[in-house]
Amino acid sequence: MVQSTKNHQKCYFAGMKIPRHILPVIVIAQFCCTSLWFAGNAVMADLVVDFSLPVSALGNLTSAVQFGFITGTLLFALLTIADRFSPAKVFFVCALLGALFNVVSIGAYNTPFTLLLLRF
């Protein structure tokens, strides 16, 4: 239900006020976090050249990302992380960690194994 006042609108759901900026924030956050997946794929060919990886490493690196997402989802479900902690804070911490792992993956000291771990 939306209630209008003179200068602004307030959204109510089950008696709770919901700020109007919440939906755009969630959409932008989802976009930024899924970009962790797609940004890695965009630079995959450069990683192969820069780290002298075999061409077969492309498939391994792509699979590592997918297995990481699946494993993380399973662990979060089994450990009921979203029920124990604020989902917004969990999302925020995961986004920061994902960004940190992406930054670390550009270091010249990485090996094929560390790249797989960082993409996982």
N, C-alpha and C positions, 0 to 999 in steps of 0.2 A: 504494500500500500504506500502511496506517495501523498504526503501532506504538504500543500503549498503555504508558504508564509509570504510576507511582503517582499523580502529580498532573496530568499533561497528556498530550496526544497529539502525535505528530510525524508529518508526512506525508512520504513519500519518493517521489520520481519519478526513475527512472533513476539511483539512488544519490545524489540531491541532496535535502537537507532543504528543504521548502517551508513557510514559516510559515503558520499557519492563518488569519491575518488577511488574507492576500493577496486572496482572492476577494472578500470584502466591500469592500475598498479599491478594487478594480478596478470593481466594480459601482457604487459611489458616484461614482467618478471619471467613469465613462461617463455616468452620469445628469447630473452637473454640466456636463460638456462638451456633451452634446446639448441641455442647457437653453440654451446660447448660441444655438442655432438657434430654439428655441421661444419663448424670452423676447422675442426681437426681433419675432416674429410677434404676440405678445400686445400689444405697444405700438404696432404699426404704425398703427392708426387715430389714436392720439394724435400720432404723428409727422406724419401728414398734416395734422392740425389745427394743431399748434404751428408747423410750418414752412411752412404755407400751400401744401402740395403738391397737385398735381392728383390726383384719385382714381386715375388710371392709374399713379401712382407706387407704389401698393401692389404691383402685379404686378412692377414693376421691382425694388423692394427685396427681395421674396421671391425672385425669380430670382437676384439678386446673391448671396444667401446660398448658394443651391444651386450656382451656378457656382463660387463660392469654395471650397466643399467639394470639388467635382469637380476643380478646378484644383489645389488643394492635395494631394489624393490622388495625382493624376497626377505632380506634381512630386516628391513624396516617393518615389514608386515609381521614377521615372526616375533620381533622384539617389541612390537606395538609402540614404535618410536613416536608416531603422530598422536597417540593417546597419552603418552607420558609427558611430552614436551609440547610447547606451542608450535603448531604446524608452520606458522610464519617464521619462527626462529630456526626451525629445522631446515626449511627451504632456503633461508638466508645463509646459514652456515654451509649447506651443501653447495650453494652457488659460489660462495667464496672459495671453498676447497677445490671445486672444479676449475675455477679461474686460476688458482695457484698452481694446480697440476699442469694446466695448459702452458703457463709461463715457464715452469721448470722444464717442460719438454723441449724448449728451444735451445737449451744449453748444449754447448759443443762437447761436453763430457759424457753425454748419454750414449748408451749402447743399445743394440736392438732389444735386449731384455728390459732395460729400464724404460725404453719407449713403450713397450707393451704394458708394463706395470703402470706407467703414468696415464696411458689411454684407458686402462681398466678402471 
